[in-house]
Structures are given as C-alpha cells and as structure tokens.
C-alpha cells in the first residue's frame, strides 16, 4: 500500500491533482486499442475458404475473380451499421457525394473512428502537458480532451456533407446545357441511349460529375437493365430535384408513348428559365449582403471627413479658452 501511496503522491506532484486520473485514462485507452484488433477480427467463413481453395489456376486469371479483399473486411461487423435502413441512408449520402466504392461506408466509419481516437489521444497529451505547466480546472481539462475527439469524429461527416452539396450544385449548373445537347442529339435522329452516351462524352471537360452520371446510365442500359429503374437510380444518386423531375418526364413520356424530343424541348426551356431565375435571385441578394460591409467601410470615413474638422475646431477653442 505504501508503494501505491508513493506513486499517487509522485503523480500528483508531477501532473497536478488530476494526475492519477489522467494516467489511468491513458492506460485504459492503450489497453482498449490493444484489444480492439483481437475483438473485432472477423472469423473467416469456412465456405469462403473452401471456395478459395477450389479455384482453378485458369479462374484466377479471370477479370471477374476477386484478386484480394479489402483490409477492412475483417472489421466489417464493427465498421458497418447493422441496421439496413441506417446503412442505406449513409450509402446513399456517400453516393451523392461521389464515393461509389464498394467499401465506401466501411472507410467512412473507419475514418470517423481513427480520427476520433487520434485527436482524443492528442487531447489527453495536451491535458497532461497543461497540467504539468500549471493547475488547470476540471472543466478545462475535460473540454481539452473531449473537444478534439468530437472534432475528429465529426470531420469526415462534415467533409462528406460539403462534398455532397458541392457536387449537387455542379450537377444543377450543368444540367440545362446537357438537356440542350440531348435535344440536339435526339432531333438529329439518335436514340435516347445514344444521345445520353454522346452527352456524357461532351460534358467530361466542363461538368465531370454530371458526365459520370450519364455514363453510368448509358452502361446500365447497355447491360440490359430496365430503363425506368436506371433513370430512377440516377435520380437517387444525384439527389437533385431538377433531375428527379426530368426522370419523371422521361418515364411518363415512355409510358404514354409521346415524343421524347417534344418533352425534352419543353423541359429544356423550363430549365433555362429556371437557371436565369436562380442567377437573378443571387443578384438580388447582393445588396442585402453588401449593406453591412458598405456601412462599415463607408460610414466611418465619411463621418471622419464631415465631422473631423468641426471636432478639431471645438477642441482648439476649448484649449485656447482654458489658457
């Protein structure tokens, strides 16, 4: 017991009153990090092992043969949500942000976990250093540990949300031009599949996100997937109301047997008008946004110019009156 008392006294003198608590927290964190790989390791399915052993050498050279698994596969049960609805929601958000990889959900949660733990350890190190330099309060110590961990956990979510908004804005800006190109291709005699492929090739330099979506649609149609399902999948991947309305127009035109060219002509005109309205809306908000800057940068110099000489004259008059 005397040994534990001496250690406690040494930690208290070195790290402050919360020294023993900080040391116990750091040791607990390291023990958790050491045991996580063992607890989270996913056991290999015997059926998968049997299939891998039964693969012939000729099959290993096939393009469809999986040459290797992702390094995070063995932690899939921990990194991926087990609820199907939650998994679908985060998967759709990553698709709308442009991350279509098979392990995108797994990588996203791994980034949250890794950054959260790393910044949490950085916060613990800062708290230990701060306690050696002075005697911080309990609240400041806890905040210096928790805030970096929360920032590290929320940083990937903020990045994906920002990337999703940027991508949707880029798709919205390029969509009217793509409709005009598609209308020209359809009126020139090309089918809808050929026009979508041609539009995807033409848009690669200016609007790569929208071009990739059109390219996916073209490849899925070539693979034999139902056109209605392909268009609806595109609407979900983009998450843009304009494309959702466009998909509805194409599906209705195909269902009722009306002319696709006529539907494209009408909808392309509406999209051009809508783009002009968005530009006018942004232009109309500029005076409101510039009001504060105008007041801060214009009014003070104007007051100095107008009132400055009078203030200086009054000050000189008072100074001479005192003499």
N, C-alpha and C positions, 0 to 999 in steps of 0.2 A: 504493500500500500504506500510505503514511503517513496518507492520508485515512481509510482503514478503521480504522487503529490509533487515530486520534484519536476517531473515532465510538465505537469499542469502549470506550475509556477514559472518554469522557463518559457513556455509558450505564451503565458500571459504577459510576462515582462518583455518578450520579443515582439509579439504581434498585437498586443493590446488585450482588452478584456474579452474580445471575441476570438482570440487566437485558437483555443482548443476547438471551438465550434467550426472555425474555418478549416482547420486541419482535418477534422472528422469528415467535413463535407467533401474536401478534395479527395481523401482516401476512398470515400464511398463512391464518388464519381469515377475514379480509376477502376475500382472493383466492378462497377457496372459495365464500363467499357471493355474490361477484360472478359466478362462472362457473356456479353451480348452475342459475339460470334458463335459461341457454343449453343446458346439457347435458340438463336434464330436460324441456325443451319438447317436447311430443308433436306430431309432424307430423300434419296433418290428412289423413284418408283421402280420396283422390280420389273414391271412390264416395260418401262422405258429402257432399262438396262438390257433386257432380253432383245428388244428391237434393235438397239445399237450394236449388240454383238452379232446379230443375224444379218446385218447389212453386208452385201457383197461388195468387192472392190469396184465393180462397174457402177454400182449405185452411188458410191462415194464421189465419183466424178460428175454426177448429175447436177444440173443447175438448181434443182429443187431440193437437193439434200442440204440439210442444215449443217454447216461446217463447224459450228460451235454455238454454245448457249451464252446468253448474257451473263456477266459476272454477278449481277444482282438477282439471278433466277432463284438461287437458294434462299434468298431473303424475301421472296415474293409474298409469302403469307403475312409478313410483318409490314412491308412497304406498301402493299396494295390494299385498298379498302375491301373488306369482305362483303359489305352491303352492295348489292348490284346497282341500286339507284345512285348511291354516292359515287361508285366507280364510273357509272355512265356520265354523271354530271362533270366530274373532273376530266374525263376523257374527251367530252365534247368541248370543254373550255380549252384544253390543250390543242385540239384540232382547229378551233377557231383562232388560236394564237399561231398556228402554223407548224406545230410539233406533231407530226403524224407517225413517229416511230412506234414500233411495237412495244417498246419498254418506256414510253414517254411518261406514263403515270408512275411507274416504278422509279424512274430517275428523278421525277419531280419531288416525290416524297422523300427520296434519299437526300436530295439537296436540302430540303427543309430540315431533316434530322441532322445531317452533318453540319450545316451552318449553325443550327441552334446549339448543338453541343460544343462546337468550336468557339463560338462567341461567348457561351456560358462559361467555359473554362478561362477564356480571356478576361471575363468579368471577375471570376474568382481570383485570378492572378492580380488584377488591378486592386481588388479589395484587400488582398494580403499586403501588397506594396503600400497602399494607402494607410493601412493600419500600422505599418512599421514607421511611416513618416509622421504620423500623428495619432489622434484618438477620434476617429470618425464616429458619428452617431449610428444607431442601429438602422434607422430608416435609410440613410445614405449608403450604408453597406449593402443592404438588401436590394436597393434600387440599382446600385452599380453592378450587381450580379445578375438581376433579372432582366433589366432593360436590354443589354447586349444579346441575351438568349432570345428574347422576344423579337428583337430586330432580325436576328439571323433566321428565325423560324418564318417570319412574315416576308422576308426579302424575296424568296422565289415566287410567292403568291403575287406580290406587287409587280414583279417583273413580267409574269405571265399575263396579268390583267392589263398592264401597259402595252405589252406586245399585241394582245388581242384587240385593244382599242385602235392602235396604230394600223394594224392590218385591216380591220374593218373600214377605217377611214380611207385607206388606199384603195380598197375594193370599191367603195362607194364613189370615189372620184373617177375611177377608170371605167365604171360600168356604162355610163351613157355612150362613150366612144366605142366600146365593144358592141353595143347594140347597133350603132350605125354601121360598123363593119359587117356585122352579121346580116343586117338587112341588105347590104350591097351584095354579099355572097349569095343569099337566098334568091334575090331578084335576078342574079346572073345565071341561075339555073342549078346551083349546088343544093344538095340536100342539107338538112339541119345538122347531121353528123359531120359532113364535110365542112360546113361553114363554121362549126364550133372548133374543129381542128385548125382551120385556117386562122381564125381569130386568136386562138391560143398562140400560134406561131408569130403573129404580128404584134401581140401585146407583151412579148417577153422582155423587150428592152425598156418599155415605159412603165408597165404595171405587172411585175413578175408574179405577185400574189394572185391576181385575178387570172393571169395566164396559166398558172399551175392548176387552178381550179377547173378551168375549161379543159385543160389537158387530161385531168383525171376523168372528167365526164366523157371525153372522147374515147379514152382507153376502156372505160367500163362499158360503153355502148358497143365497142368492137368486140369485147369479151362476151357479149350476148346478154348482158344484164338488162332487165326491163327498163325502158326509157323513163317511165314515171318514177320508179324507185331511184334511178340515177339522178334525176333532177331534184327530187326531194332530199336526197343525201347531200347534194351540192348546197341546197338552201340551209341545211343544218350546219354544214361545215363552215359556211361563210358567216351566218348569224346576222345578215344584213336585211332589213325589211324590203329594200328595193328588189333584191334578188329573190326573196320569198314571193313577192308579187309577180315577178317575171316568171318564176316557175309555175305559179298558179295559172297565169295567162297561157303558157305553152301547154300545160296539161288540159286545160279547158278547150283550147284550140284543137288539140289532138282528139279529145273525146267527142266534140261536136262536129268534127270534120271541116272546120272553117280554114281559111287561108292563113298559113303561118306568116307569110310575107305581110299581109294586111295587119295582123296582130302585132308584128314587130314594128311596123311603121307607126302605128298609133302609140305603142308603148315607148318607142324611142323618142317620139316627140314629147311625150309626158316627162320622160327622164331629162331631156334637155331643158324643159321649162323648170323642172324641179331643181336642176343644178344652178340655173340662173337665180332662182328664188333663194337658194342657200347662200350664194355669193352676195345677193342684196341684203340678206339677213345679217351676214357678218359685217358688211359695210355699214349697216345702220347701227350696229352695236359699238362701232369705233368711237363716236362722240361721247358716249357714256363712259367708256373705258379711259378716254383721254381727259375726262373732266378733272380727276384728281391730280394727274400729272400737270395739266395746264395750270391749275390753281397753285400747286407747289412751286412750279418753275417760273410762273409769270407774275403772280400777285406780289410776292415779296420784293423782287427787283423793282416793280412798278411803285410800290409804297415807298421804297428807299429813295427812288428818284423824285417822287412828288413831295414826300413829307420830310425827307432828309434835310434840305436847305432850311426849312422852317424850324425844325428841331435844333439845328446848329445855330440859327439866329437867336432863338429863345435862350439857348444855353449861354451864348456870348453876352446877351443882355443881362441875364441874371448874374453872370460873373462880374460884369462892369458895375452893376448895382451894388454888389457886395463890397467892392472897393470904394 
